[in-house]
Amino acid sequence: MDTNFAMPSIEDQRAQARRWARLLKDAGYEICYWWTSDSPDDPFGAEWQVWTAGGDGQRIASIDIDGCGASWHGPDELWLTVIGPSEGVTD
């Protein structure tokens, strides 16, 4: 079987991550875009950090891109309730 999977472009992956970050912001979470690489040319060198509201909150998750799309690093329940419905996943 010959399977050819097209990987999403870097810009498409970033757009997905931005959509997820916007959903979390709209749900009341603080979002911080953070550069994680020493190289400005690193397409995977940034993340969107998710913090509890209030300015003195705690970091609870992050979103980055991994070559296949947006990648979630946080509690499953938060992703399922805030982001999941927009991706067609609810449980």
MDAnalysis code that builds the backbone (N, CA, C; Angstrom):
import MDAnalysis as mda
import numpy as np

u = mda.Universe.empty(273, n_residues=91, atom_resindex=np.repeat(np.arange(91), 3), trajectory=True)
u.add_TopologyAttr("name", ["N", "CA", "C"] * 91)
u.add_TopologyAttr("resid", np.arange(1, 92))
u.add_TopologyAttr("resname", ["MET", "ASP", "THR", "ASN", "PHE", "ALA", "MET", "PRO", "SER", "ILE", "GLU", "ASP", "GLN", "ARG", "ALA", "GLN", "ALA", "ARG", "ARG", "TRP", "ALA", "ARG", "LEU", "LEU", "LYS", "ASP", "ALA", "GLY", "TYR", "GLU", "ILE", "CYS", "TYR", "TRP", "TRP", "THR", "SER", "ASP", "SER", "PRO", "ASP", "ASP", "PRO", "PHE", "GLY", "ALA", "GLU", "TRP", "GLN", "VAL", "TRP", "THR", "ALA", "GLY", "GLY", "ASP", "GLY", "GLN", "ARG", "ILE", "ALA", "SER", "ILE", "ASP", "ILE", "ASP", "GLY", "CYS", "GLY", "ALA", "SER", "TRP", "HIS", "GLY", "PRO", "ASP", "GLU", "LEU", "TRP", "LEU", "THR", "VAL", "ILE", "GLY", "PRO", "SER", "GLU", "GLY", "VAL", "THR", "ASP"])
u.atoms.positions = np.array([
    [0.836, -1.170, 0.000],
    [0.000, 0.000, 0.000],
    [0.889, 1.244, 0.000],
    [0.671, 2.112, -0.934],
    [1.438, 3.349, -1.046],
    [0.580, 4.491, -0.516],
    [1.015, 5.074, 0.602],
    [0.264, 6.153, 1.221],
    [1.102, 7.422, 1.185],
    [0.499, 8.492, 0.758],
    [1.180, 9.769, 0.692],
    [0.400, 10.778, 1.524],
    [0.940, 11.088, 2.702],
    [0.295, 12.058, 3.573],
    [0.971, 13.404, 3.400],
    [0.218, 14.399, 3.060],
    [0.758, 15.749, 2.936],
    [0.780, 16.395, 4.316],
    [1.924, 16.889, 4.705],
    [2.048, 17.573, 5.987],
    [1.538, 19.002, 5.828],
    [0.880, 19.521, 6.851],
    [0.414, 20.914, 6.759],
    [1.605, 21.871, 6.727],
    [1.427, 22.987, 6.075],
    [2.492, 23.985, 6.009],
    [2.728, 24.567, 7.404],
    [3.889, 25.160, 7.586],
    [4.212, 25.818, 8.860],
    [3.156, 26.877, 9.164],
    [2.766, 27.647, 8.147],
    [1.763, 28.697, 8.388],
    [0.411, 28.102, 8.771],
    [0.016, 26.997, 8.152],
    [-1.243, 26.337, 8.533],
    [-1.177, 25.825, 9.969],
    [-0.022, 25.301, 10.362],
    [0.140, 24.825, 11.737],
    [0.055, 25.985, 12.724],
    [0.708, 27.081, 12.399],
    [0.645, 28.268, 13.269],
    [-0.777, 28.813, 13.345],
    [-1.486, 28.783, 12.234],
    [-2.881, 29.258, 12.232],
    [-3.733, 28.393, 13.161],
    [-3.531, 27.084, 13.142],
    [-4.274, 26.198, 14.039],
    [-3.932, 26.514, 15.492],
    [-2.649, 26.688, 15.794],
    [-2.239, 27.015, 17.155],
    [-2.827, 28.356, 17.597],
    [-2.843, 29.339, 16.700],
    [-3.442, 30.643, 17.032],
    [-4.938, 30.509, 17.302],
    [-5.624, 29.656, 16.519],
    [-7.068, 29.432, 16.762],
    [-7.279, 28.844, 18.156],
    [-6.468, 27.857, 18.504],
    [-6.588, 27.243, 19.828],
    [-6.330, 28.280, 20.920],
    [-5.285, 29.096, 20.736],
    [-4.971, 30.130, 21.726],
    [-6.124, 31.125, 21.842],
    [-6.744, 31.488, 20.739],
    [-7.878, 32.422, 20.755],
    [-9.065, 31.831, 21.514],
    [-9.334, 30.543, 21.306],
    [-10.424, 29.882, 22.035],
    [-10.178, 29.928, 23.538],
    [-8.948, 29.689, 23.941],
    [-8.605, 29.730, 25.368],
    [-8.703, 31.154, 25.912],
    [-8.237, 32.131, 25.137],
    [-8.342, 33.534, 25.551],
    [-9.807, 33.924, 25.707],
    [-10.631, 33.523, 24.744],
    [-12.060, 33.827, 24.818],
    [-12.731, 33.140, 26.015],
    [-12.146, 32.034, 26.480],
    [-12.681, 31.324, 27.647],
    [-12.139, 31.896, 28.960],
    [-11.321, 32.951, 28.874],
    [-10.870, 33.633, 30.080],
    [-9.449, 33.328, 30.526],
    [-8.705, 32.588, 29.739],
    [-7.319, 32.280, 30.092],
    [-6.388, 33.334, 29.511],
    [-5.270, 33.561, 30.187],
    [-4.242, 34.474, 29.689],
    [-3.359, 33.694, 28.714],
    [-2.974, 34.327, 27.602],
    [-2.130, 33.687, 26.605],
    [-0.864, 34.529, 26.419],
    [0.267, 33.861, 26.411],
    [1.550, 34.527, 26.198],
    [2.287, 33.788, 25.083],
    [2.715, 34.522, 24.072],
    [3.501, 33.928, 22.988],
    [4.959, 34.019, 23.401],
    [5.653, 32.891, 23.409],
    [6.999, 32.818, 23.961],
    [7.949, 32.170, 22.962],
    [9.070, 32.824, 22.684],
    [10.076, 32.277, 21.791],
    [10.959, 31.324, 22.586],
    [11.142, 30.094, 22.116],
    [11.863, 29.057, 22.864],
    [13.183, 28.645, 22.227],
    [13.537, 29.222, 21.111],
    [14.728, 28.801, 20.364],
    [15.766, 29.914, 20.337],
    [17.008, 29.513, 20.170],
    [18.089, 30.486, 19.987],
    [18.153, 30.987, 18.549],
    [17.480, 30.287, 17.649],
    [17.539, 30.642, 16.233],
    [16.239, 31.299, 15.769],
    [16.329, 32.493, 15.212],
    [15.110, 33.137, 14.694],
    [14.546, 32.429, 13.469],
    [15.320, 31.522, 12.875],
    [14.863, 30.788, 11.691],
    [14.214, 29.451, 12.037],
    [14.147, 29.112, 13.307],
    [13.572, 27.834, 13.742],
    [12.047, 27.892, 13.631],
    [11.427, 27.144, 12.699],
    [9.976, 27.219, 12.542],
    [9.215, 26.629, 13.733],
    [9.903, 25.849, 14.560],
    [9.256, 25.227, 15.718],
    [9.726, 25.858, 17.030],
    [10.279, 27.056, 16.964],
    [10.921, 27.679, 18.111],
    [10.067, 28.608, 18.930],
    [8.766, 28.375, 18.994],
    [7.902, 29.235, 19.802],
    [6.757, 28.417, 20.371],
    [6.143, 28.957, 21.405],
    [4.966, 28.315, 21.979],
    [4.004, 29.372, 22.481],
    [2.752, 28.994, 22.575],
    [1.723, 29.810, 23.177],
    [1.518, 29.248, 24.572],
    [1.831, 30.032, 25.595],
    [1.652, 29.589, 26.972],
    [0.258, 29.959, 27.438],
    [-0.343, 29.060, 28.204],
    [-1.694, 29.258, 28.723],
    [-1.594, 29.412, 30.238],
    [-2.123, 30.520, 30.744],
    [-2.071, 30.847, 32.163],
    [-3.480, 31.050, 32.689],
    [-3.661, 30.791, 33.971],
    [-4.938, 31.118, 34.593],
    [-5.079, 32.634, 34.598],
    [-6.295, 33.088, 34.656],
    [-6.585, 34.522, 34.551],
    [-6.108, 35.285, 35.780],
    [-5.917, 36.586, 35.596],
    [-5.660, 37.464, 36.712],
    [-4.283, 38.085, 36.751],
    [-3.424, 37.792, 35.815],
    [-2.117, 38.416, 35.790],
    [-1.110, 37.788, 36.738],
    [-1.576, 37.162, 37.803],
    [-0.674, 36.479, 38.729],
    [-0.990, 34.988, 38.772],
    [-1.562, 34.516, 37.689],
    [-1.995, 33.132, 37.615],
    [-0.848, 32.151, 37.445],
    [-1.207, 30.912, 37.229],
    [-0.236, 29.844, 37.044],
    [-0.261, 29.368, 35.599],
    [0.908, 28.979, 35.109],
    [0.979, 28.384, 33.773],
    [0.391, 26.985, 33.859],
    [-0.583, 26.715, 32.981],
    [-1.266, 25.426, 33.055],
    [-1.122, 24.595, 31.792],
    [-0.663, 25.205, 30.700],
    [-0.546, 24.450, 29.448],
    [0.281, 25.250, 28.460],
    [0.607, 24.600, 27.348],
    [1.237, 25.302, 26.233],
    [0.807, 24.639, 24.934],
    [0.933, 25.413, 23.873],
    [0.630, 24.956, 22.516],
    [1.852, 25.280, 21.677],
    [2.289, 24.327, 20.881],
    [3.345, 24.603, 19.922],
    [2.996, 23.890, 18.622],
    [3.877, 23.983, 17.646],
    [3.682, 23.212, 16.413],
    [4.796, 22.186, 16.331],
    [4.485, 21.052, 15.714],
    [5.441, 19.940, 15.727],
    [5.699, 19.331, 14.355],
    [5.249, 19.984, 13.311],
    [5.423, 19.447, 11.973],
    [4.156, 18.823, 11.422],
    [3.263, 18.406, 12.322],
    [1.998, 17.792, 11.899],
    [0.801, 18.684, 12.191],
    [1.011, 19.720, 12.975],
    [-0.079, 20.605, 13.363],
    [0.184, 21.179, 14.739],
    [-0.842, 21.767, 15.321],
    [-0.716, 22.278, 16.679],
    [-0.593, 21.100, 17.633],
    [0.196, 21.299, 18.675],
    [0.432, 20.248, 19.663],
    [0.109, 20.799, 21.049],
    [-0.731, 20.094, 21.783],
    [-1.216, 20.511, 23.094],
    [-0.388, 19.863, 24.188],
    [0.024, 20.657, 25.170],
    [0.762, 20.165, 26.331],
    [0.057, 20.712, 27.568],
    [-0.933, 19.982, 28.027],
    [-1.701, 20.430, 29.175],
    [-2.753, 19.403, 29.529],
    [-3.637, 19.774, 30.446],
    [-4.675, 18.845, 30.899],
    [-5.646, 18.458, 29.773],
    [-5.893, 17.173, 29.657],
    [-6.828, 16.679, 28.640],
    [-8.202, 17.329, 28.780],
    [-8.674, 17.453, 30.004],
    [-10.019, 17.994, 30.239],
    [-10.146, 19.419, 29.702],
    [-9.110, 20.222, 29.878],
    [-9.142, 21.600, 29.359],
    [-9.222, 21.594, 27.834],
    [-8.409, 20.769, 27.197],
    [-8.446, 20.694, 25.735],
    [-9.813, 20.221, 25.269],
    [-10.355, 19.189, 25.912],
    [-11.641, 18.630, 25.488],
    [-12.787, 19.620, 25.629],
    [-12.761, 20.427, 26.678],
    [-13.887, 21.342, 26.917],
    [-13.774, 22.646, 26.142],
    [-12.568, 23.144, 25.928],
    [-12.411, 24.459, 25.281],
    [-12.081, 24.328, 23.797],
    [-11.161, 23.460, 23.442],
    [-10.670, 23.360, 22.071],
    [-11.358, 22.230, 21.300],
    [-11.556, 21.117, 21.950],
    [-12.067, 19.910, 21.307],
    [-13.278, 20.116, 20.418],
    [-14.303, 20.818, 20.876],
    [-15.485, 20.994, 20.021],
    [-15.170, 21.642, 18.672],
    [-14.205, 22.557, 18.643],
    [-13.838, 23.193, 17.375],
    [-13.110, 22.227, 16.435],
    [-12.591, 21.139, 16.997],
    [-11.880, 20.138, 16.211],
    [-12.744, 18.884, 15.996],
    [-13.994, 18.954, 16.432],
    [-14.897, 17.808, 16.276],
    [-14.662, 16.703, 17.284],
    [-14.002, 17.017, 18.413],
    [-13.709, 16.036, 19.463],
    [-14.311, 16.513, 20.773],
    [-15.118, 15.683, 21.401],
    [-15.729, 16.068, 22.673],
    [-15.479, 15.061, 23.787],
    [-14.923, 13.911, 23.463],
    [-14.547, 12.956, 24.517],
    [-13.531, 11.976, 24.030],
])
